[in-house]
Amino acid sequence: MSQLSITPINHALQSTVPMDKIRLVGWVRTRRDSKDFSFIELNDGSSLRNLQVIAKSDTLQNYADIQRLSTGASIVVTGALMPSQGKGQKWELVAHNIEIVGGADETYPLQKKGHTPEFLREIAHLRPRSNLFGCVFRVRSRLAFAVHQFFQDRGFIYVHTPIITGSDCEGAGELFRVSTIDVKNPPTKNGDVDYAQDFFARQTYLTVSGQLEAEAFACALTKVYTFGPTFRAENSNTSRHASEFWMIEPEMAFCDLTGNMDLAEEFVK
């Protein structure tokens, strides 16, 4: 690869002026051919929108290989960012050079059409390339950032609480057990499983809440919050139950119910 720095596609799409030479990387969404050139829709994950790349037969020595590119192939493109002649797009890239990093064959399952969540679950290694998952995790990223910004701007300290714990946190929910004991041949004592021989020498679980640890921190740091994974093992197969989720839990010393309500209302707003 050349030393020219990579320009994210979202930056190219937002450019205010043409550029004589830029370098893009990404995955081919679609390719369609005309007589002497091809249109490639390129996406690098920085934007939901693709950037159209024009590959000309008289410019590219490997044009025959370009014509065999299919959805999912990864490429590096160097070229000029020019005003687009087509409708619905401001810019397009006229390719001076296209390097094929990795190809994709006819078995590549993601095509330019809608896919159901059920289908996407079967291709976990590729589903982040779909618009659905791309949207979900872009939104989730911004929401997580906003959570931290809210509490940090108000003087809260972010604390990391244990994911593996021996506490059930006031009976907050059913627990997933964490153990290194061989379930097919567990050690026993007086007819019961001998957890003294387990890794932590006691029964341990995936956390249902960081509340207990956060309360202890609040009694030293005044205002703290946790934001991390929690687990609930209730046998509930409904759309309203998640066995794993991220929970936000602020704890404040020297605060009454009114102050707690004010914080909660401000956070939701």
matplotlib code that plots the C-alpha trace (Angstrom):
import matplotlib.pyplot as plt

x = [0.0, 1.2, 2.0, -1.0, -3.2, -6.6, -9.6, -12.8, -15.7, -17.9, -15.2, -15.1, -18.9, -18.8, -16.0, -16.6, -14.0, -12.8, -9.5, -7.0, -5.8, -7.3, -7.1, -10.0, -10.4, -13.5, -15.8, -17.7, -21.4, -22.3, -20.6, -22.2, -20.4, -20.8, -18.9, -15.7, -16.0, -17.5, -19.4, -18.4, -20.4, -17.8, -18.4, -15.9, -18.3, -17.8, -21.2, -24.3, -24.0, -21.7, -19.3, -19.4, -16.1, -15.7, -13.2, -12.2, -10.8, -8.2, -6.8, -6.6, -4.1, -6.1, -9.5, -10.2, -9.8, -12.0, -14.8, -14.8, -15.2, -18.3, -20.2, -18.0, -14.6, -12.2, -10.2, -7.9, -8.7, -6.6, -8.2, -9.7, -12.8, -14.9, -18.5, -20.8, -22.7, -25.4, -28.5, -28.7, -24.9, -22.6, -19.2, -17.8, -14.3, -12.5, -10.1, -6.4, -5.5, -7.5, -5.7, -7.8, -7.1, -9.4, -12.0, -15.5, -17.2, -20.8, -21.3, -21.0, -24.4, -25.0, -26.5, -28.0, -31.4, -33.2, -32.3, -34.3, -32.8, -33.2, -31.0, -28.4, -28.1, -26.8, -23.9, -22.6, -19.2, -20.7, -23.9, -22.1, -21.8, -25.6, -27.4, -29.5, -26.6, -24.6, -27.4, -28.0, -24.3, -23.8, -26.8, -25.5, -22.1, -23.5, -25.9, -23.0, -20.9, -23.9, -24.3, -20.7, -20.8, -23.9, -22.4, -18.8, -20.2, -21.8, -18.8, -19.6, -16.7, -17.0, -16.3, -15.8, -17.6, -16.9, -18.6, -17.9, -19.2, -20.3, -23.2, -26.7, -27.2, -30.3, -31.9, -32.1, -32.6, -31.9, -28.2, -25.9, -23.4, -19.6, -17.6, -14.6, -16.0, -16.6, -20.4, -20.1, -17.9, -18.1, -16.3, -18.7, -18.7, -21.5, -23.5, -23.4, -21.1, -17.9, -17.5, -14.4, -12.6, -13.9, -11.7, -12.9, -13.5, -17.1, -20.2, -19.8, -22.1, -22.3, -23.3, -26.9, -26.0, -23.0, -25.1, -23.4, -19.9, -21.1, -22.6, -19.3, -17.5, -20.1, -19.2, -15.7, -16.1, -19.6, -20.9, -20.2, -21.8, -21.5, -22.2, -21.5, -22.8, -25.3, -26.9, -30.3, -31.1, -34.9, -36.4, -38.4, -38.6, -40.3, -39.3, -39.2, -36.5, -32.7, -30.4, -27.5, -27.7, -25.8, -27.1, -26.5, -26.5, -25.5, -25.0, -24.8, -23.9, -25.5, -28.5, -32.2, -35.1, -35.8, -32.2, -32.4, -35.6, -34.1, -31.1, -33.2, -35.5, -32.6, -30.9, -34.0, -34.6]
y = [0.0, 3.5, 6.1, 8.3, 8.5, 6.8, 9.1, 7.7, 7.6, 9.8, 12.5, 12.2, 12.4, 15.6, 17.3, 20.8, 20.8, 18.3, 16.4, 15.4, 12.4, 10.5, 6.9, 4.9, 1.4, -0.6, -3.4, -3.6, -3.4, -3.7, -3.5, -2.9, -2.7, -0.5, -0.8, 0.7, 1.3, -0.1, 1.5, 0.2, 1.1, 1.2, 1.2, 1.3, 1.4, 5.1, 5.9, 4.1, 5.8, 4.3, 6.2, 5.5, 4.6, 4.8, 2.3, 2.9, 0.2, 2.6, 3.7, 0.5, -2.3, -4.8, -3.9, -7.5, -8.4, -5.4, -6.8, -9.9, -8.1, -9.2, -8.0, -8.4, -8.0, -5.7, -3.1, -0.1, 2.7, 5.7, 8.4, 11.8, 13.0, 14.7, 16.2, 13.4, 13.4, 11.2, 12.2, 11.8, 12.0, 14.9, 13.2, 10.2, 8.8, 8.4, 5.6, 5.8, 2.6, -0.3, -2.9, -6.0, -7.0, -9.9, -11.3, -12.8, -15.6, -16.5, -18.0, -14.6, -14.4, -10.6, -9.1, -5.8, -6.6, -6.7, -9.6, -10.8, -10.8, -14.5, -14.9, -12.4, -14.5, -17.3, -15.2, -13.6, -12.8, -10.8, -9.3, -6.1, -5.2, -5.0, -1.7, -3.0, -3.9, -0.9, 1.4, -0.4, -0.2, 3.4, 4.4, 2.3, 3.9, 7.4, 6.5, 5.0, 8.1, 10.3, 8.3, 8.8, 12.5, 13.1, 11.7, 13.0, 16.5, 16.3, 15.2, 11.4, 8.9, 5.9, 2.7, -0.9, -3.5, -7.2, -9.3, -12.5, -12.2, -14.2, -11.9, -12.0, -8.3, -8.4, -11.1, -9.0, -11.9, -15.4, -16.1, -17.7, -19.9, -19.6, -22.7, -24.7, -27.9, -30.8, -31.1, -34.7, -35.7, -33.0, -33.3, -34.1, -33.7, -35.1, -35.8, -32.3, -30.6, -29.5, -25.9, -25.5, -27.2, -24.8, -22.0, -19.4, -22.0, -20.9, -20.5, -17.6, -16.1, -13.6, -10.3, -9.1, -5.6, -3.4, -1.8, -3.2, -2.2, 1.2, 1.9, 1.3, 3.5, 6.3, 6.2, 7.3, 9.2, 10.7, 10.4, 7.3, 5.4, 1.9, 1.2, -2.4, -5.9, -7.6, -11.0, -12.4, -16.1, -16.0, -18.6, -15.9, -16.3, -13.0, -9.9, -8.0, -10.1, -10.1, -12.5, -10.1, -6.3, -3.2, -1.4, 2.2, 2.6, 5.9, 6.0, 9.2, 9.9, 12.8, 12.7, 12.5, 11.1, 14.4, 14.7, 11.1, 11.9, 15.1, 13.2, 10.5, 13.0, 15.0, 11.9, 10.6, 14.0]
z = [0.0, -0.7, 2.0, 1.1, 4.2, 4.1, 3.9, 5.6, 3.2, 5.4, 5.2, 1.4, 1.2, 3.3, 1.3, 0.2, -2.6, -5.2, -4.4, -7.0, -5.0, -2.1, -0.9, 0.2, 1.6, 2.1, 0.9, -2.4, -1.9, -5.7, -9.1, -12.4, -15.8, -18.9, -22.1, -21.0, -17.3, -14.1, -11.2, -7.8, -4.6, -1.8, 1.9, 4.8, 7.8, 8.5, 6.9, 5.9, 2.5, -0.1, -2.3, -6.1, -7.6, -11.4, -12.8, -16.4, -18.7, -20.3, -16.9, -14.8, -15.9, -13.8, -15.2, -16.1, -12.4, -11.5, -13.6, -11.6, -8.2, -6.4, -3.3, -0.2, -1.8, -0.1, -2.1, -1.8, -4.2, -5.1, -7.3, -7.7, -5.9, -8.5, -8.6, -9.5, -12.8, -11.3, -9.3, -5.5, -4.9, -4.6, -5.2, -6.9, -7.1, -10.4, -9.8, -10.8, -9.1, -7.5, -5.4, -4.6, -1.0, -0.8, -3.1, -2.4, -4.4, -5.2, -1.7, 0.0, 1.7, 2.0, -1.1, -2.0, -0.5, 2.9, 5.2, 8.2, 11.7, 11.7, 8.6, 10.0, 13.2, 11.1, 9.7, 12.9, 11.4, 8.5, 10.0, 11.2, 7.5, 7.2, 7.5, 10.4, 12.6, 11.4, 12.5, 15.9, 16.9, 15.7, 17.9, 20.8, 20.5, 20.7, 23.6, 25.6, 25.0, 26.1, 29.3, 30.3, 29.3, 31.4, 34.6, 34.0, 33.5, 36.9, 38.8, 39.0, 39.0, 36.8, 38.7, 37.4, 39.5, 39.4, 36.6, 38.6, 42.2, 45.2, 45.9, 44.6, 45.3, 47.5, 45.5, 42.4, 40.0, 39.1, 38.8, 36.2, 38.0, 37.3, 38.1, 37.0, 38.6, 36.2, 36.1, 35.0, 37.9, 40.6, 44.0, 46.8, 50.6, 52.7, 49.6, 48.3, 45.8, 47.5, 46.3, 48.5, 45.6, 43.0, 41.6, 44.1, 46.8, 47.0, 44.8, 42.3, 39.7, 36.9, 38.4, 38.4, 39.6, 40.5, 43.2, 46.3, 45.2, 44.0, 47.4, 49.0, 46.5, 47.1, 50.8, 49.8, 46.6, 47.1, 43.6, 41.4, 38.7, 37.1, 33.5, 32.5, 31.7, 34.0, 33.7, 34.7, 34.5, 34.7, 32.4, 30.5, 26.8, 26.0, 24.1, 27.3, 28.9, 28.1, 29.8, 29.2, 29.2, 30.2, 33.2, 34.5, 38.3, 40.0, 43.7, 45.7, 49.3, 51.1, 48.8, 49.6, 47.5, 45.9, 44.7, 43.4, 41.5, 40.0, 38.7, 37.2, 35.5, 34.2, 32.8, 31.0, 29.5]

ax = plt.figure().add_subplot(projection="3d")
ax.plot(x, y, z, "-o")
ax.set_aspect("equal")
plt.show()
